[in-house]
Structure formats: C-alpha cells, structure tokens
Amino acid sequence: MTLQKDGIAPHGGTLVDRQATPDQKAQFLDKADTLPRVSLDERAFSDLVMIAIGGFSPLNGFMNKADYDTVVTDMRLANGLPWAIPVTLSVSEAIAAPLQEGSLVRLDDPSGRFVGVLELEEKYTYDKTREAVNVYRTDDENHPGVRVVYDQGAVNLAGPVWLLQRDPHPLFPTYQIDPAASRAMFRDRNWKTVVGFQTRNPIHRAHEYIQKCALETVDGLFLHPLVGATKSDDIPADVRMRCYEIMVEHYFPQDRVILAINPSAMRYAGPREAIFHALIRKNYGCTHFIVGRDHAGVGDYYGTYDAQYIFDEFEPTELGIVPMKFEHAFYCTRTGGMATSKTSPSTKDERIHLSGTKVREMLRRGELPPPEFSRPEVAAELAKAMRVPEAIG
C-alpha cells in the first residue's frame, strides 16, 4: 500500500472532489430553469454524493461505456485499475433522446430539488442480463440487485458531475464524516493503520468479536455502517445507528473507534461488493478492511466465503488495502465466549451461530435476542424499536 501525508493513498492516487465552489454553484443556479432535467432515484442520488465527496475515487462522474464494459467483464476500469461495481446513471430512451452530448444536464433529487449537474459526454445502451450475470452472478429477478438493473432505464448517461452543496444528513449530521475529514481525524489521532467495518445490520456479538480481533492488530477501528438505500426488510438506519452508539459507549475503548455513516446504497452483489466496499474504505483512509462470512450477500446466491476468495483474484498492491478475513464467529457454550472454528474445539451442538437475519426473525416473532446474540442494551433497543411486548410491557 502507498502511504502519504494523510495515510494511505486514495484509489487511483487522488481524492476526488466534485463539490461545486460558491461561484460554480451560483453559475449553475442561474441556468437552473434552462437546463434539461433528470430525476435521480435514491441510489443514484447517493452515488452522486459519493462521487462528489471522493468516496468513489477515482470516479469523477457516472461511468462511460469503456469503463462500464471493462468493469462488468473484468472488474477493472478501462485504464486497468481494479473496480468491481458499475456506477451508472440509467434513464429511459424517452428521457435520453433529447439530451445532447457535450451539454449540461440538471440533476434533481427524488424530491425534485436541484442538487447536481452532469457534464454529459456520452449516451449508450447496455445489456441488462449481461450486467446481472457478471456482477450479481445470477439473472434471477428476485435478487434485489438484479431487480434494480432490470427496472432501470435502457440508456446510461455518462460524464463528470458536480454536487451543488453537501447538506448535513437529516438523521445523523454528527456522524457525517466524509473522506477528507476521516483522513484528517486518523492523522490527528496518529493512526497509521485503520481497519474499516461495513455493515447494514445491527451490531451483534459476532460483529463485536471480529472487530475487536482486528483492533488488536491495528491502531484504530472505523465503524462505518451503511445508511443509504437498503432492502425494505432491513432494520431501519436510525435503529441500527443507536445500536452502534450503545456499543461504542459501553463496550469499546472510545479513543480507538470512530463511528461514521457510509451514505452509499447497497447493491447486494456479494463478492464484487466486498471489493467495492474495501475500495470505498481505502478512499476514507483505511489501510485494512474486515471481510466476514457472506459479505454483502442475500439469499443463497453466493458461497459463504466467496467474498473472501475474490480478493485472491487481484495482486495485493493493486487494491492497496489489506483484507482481514474472518471465519464465521459463534458463541461457544463449551468455552463460554465468542470463537470460530479456528480457535474452538466445540462440537456443532455447542455453537450458537449469530446473524442479523436471525436477530430480525426473532424480533418479528416477538422474542428478545439472548445475551449470546446481542449485548443486553442492544437487544433492548432493538426490541423497543420493533415493539417486542416483554421489552415494553
């Protein structure tokens, strides 16, 4: 990995900043009523933000056809740099038809607010099934990521973007720590090595165990839950964040953990998304990244450790961030603590396996997760949010 004055170099070497200056914003606003408009859905808006703040460095806009094609087939940008997930702005043929390459396009958020500008360089069609099979390893429309691809427009708009302004997150403004700021925080704390942790689920004992194992070998933990678009049955972001706050307050050394939000949207692309998530954390300044079982998986579309194996398809220096691969952690009744098959002599009957899915299922049945699953304070918070009777009676 390459270290620089503020730690590890961003992917591609430069942290992208596509946030409009006051003068640029004023110029764009003057043209607001004359520019053709494209409305962004929740995911496209979060992609715009991630590009603008440098979270998707080296991307400075939505992908052109050359980059799109090589990412879909080879997990690389056209210049050979590793990149695992297409980042595209897809619209219908009717919307794309009047747009002129070489012109500016106004980008509105889902509420209709003018939030960004696209310098339209290219319009191109693409094969949705090819994208689904290559990126998600399935063409099954029941896969949530594949469903998004099939439902989106048939034409991709490509070109650099500008974000008019970076607004505080409506729910978590104090945890909105963008890449430039996280890098400064790591530098201020003199953290040379930082491990990032991705999650879309409430933190449970297995998460805590692998985070602390990783923290034994690095200077700091960047706890970075995703708060962008997720599946409808995932635990709401505000509930998850409260659980993380409880854990940091009661069960972690607070001077060695930074809690921040990741504003990007889930793709549920399993192995490829593990690479994507690692590169995002590299841009935030992390030198290491935790990869556990079924990372970014959904259903039975991916093997348990496929998200770990995919890192072996790249030379370590290409990715520039170190994956920390963990076995499936469980509560071991024989030893009375968290363990994995690498450290526990227990039989299957002596292992209590934990997962966010199991926690959600228990809560929906009106059951409190036991201490082997979740810390009591976290279980109580989840129960309150899900209105479990015995927790609120």
Buried (B, 14 or more C-beta within 10 A) or exposed (E): BEEEEBBBBBBBEEBBBBBBEEEEBEEBEEEEEEBBEBBBBEBBBBBBBBBBBBBBBBBBBBBBBBBBBBBBEBBBBBEEBBBBBBBBBBBEEEBBEEBEEEEBBBBBBEEEEBBBBBBBBBBBEBEBEBBBBBBBBBBEEEBBBBBBBBEBBEBBBBBBBBBBEEEEBEEBEEBBBBBBBBBBBBBEBEBBBBBBBBBBBBBBBBBBBBBBBBBEEBBBBBBBBBBBBBEEEBBBBEBBBBBBBBBBEEBBEEEBBBBBBBBBBBBBBBBBBBBBBBBBBBBBBBBBBBBBBBBBBBEEBBBEBBBBEBBEEBEEEEBBBBBBBBBBBBBBBEEEEBBBBEBBEBEEEBBBBBBBEBBBEBBEEEBBBBEBBBBEBBBBBBBEBBEBEEBEE
